[in-house]
Amino acid sequence: MVRTTPAEQPTSLTTEVASLAAWHWGGDASSPLVIGVHDLAANGLWWADVAIACAGHLRFASLDLRGRAGSSGLGATASLAQHARDVRSVADALDGSTFLVAGHGTGAAVAIEVAAAMPDRVAELVLLDGPPAAT
């Protein structure tokens, strides 16, 4: 699908992590922030349709996990903790003092790690096709 309207076009996001590919889809700075984390067989733009559906209600951001798509230069081996730090850099770049993190597949495991590492910042957690229950 070709995105043609400004609301459908993600904006590249610069974070403190050089070579980390990340995007955001508009929204007022006072709107709640959602950060989407993709499964290993995808990339950050997997969230585009969700972000577009949220337009006008939420700010939405996503990133390519290390070793995937635009973040491939960061290397293919990364821990859940490293991925969580990358999500934090996306939140920091958007001044997200609190945010919702949504994860799909392996991204759900990353989202759990993000929530565990930043309980004071993660307001909500959404897991889609996630890993087995954490202990």
Rosetta blueprint (number, residue, H / E / L):
1 M L
2 V L
3 R L
4 T L
5 T L
6 P H
7 A H
8 E H
9 Q L
10 P L
11 T E
12 S E
13 L L
14 T L
15 T L
16 E L
17 V L
18 A L
19 S L
20 L L
21 A L
22 A E
23 W E
24 H E
25 W E
26 G L
27 G L
28 D L
29 A L
30 S L
31 S L
32 P L
33 L E
34 V E
35 I E
36 G E
37 V E
38 H L
39 D L
40 L L
41 A L
42 A L
43 N L
44 G H
45 L H
46 W H
47 W H
48 A H
49 D H
50 V H
51 A H
52 I H
53 A H
54 C L
55 A L
56 G L
57 H L
58 L L
59 R E
60 F E
61 A E
62 S E
63 L E
64 D L
65 L L
66 R L
67 G L
68 R L
69 A H
70 G H
71 S H
72 S H
73 G H
74 L H
75 G L
76 A L
77 T L
78 A L
79 S L
80 L H
81 A H
82 Q H
83 H H
84 A H
85 R H
86 D H
87 V H
88 R H
89 S H
90 V H
91 A H
92 D H
93 A H
94 L L
95 D L
96 G L
97 S L
98 T L
99 F E
100 L E
101 V E
102 A E
103 G E
104 H E
105 G L
106 T H
107 G H
108 A H
109 A H
110 V H
111 A H
112 I H
113 E H
114 V H
115 A H
116 A H
117 A H
118 M L
119 P L
120 D L
121 R L
122 V E
123 A E
124 E E
125 L E
126 V E
127 L E
128 L E
129 D L
130 G L
131 P L
132 P L
133 A L
134 A L
135 T L
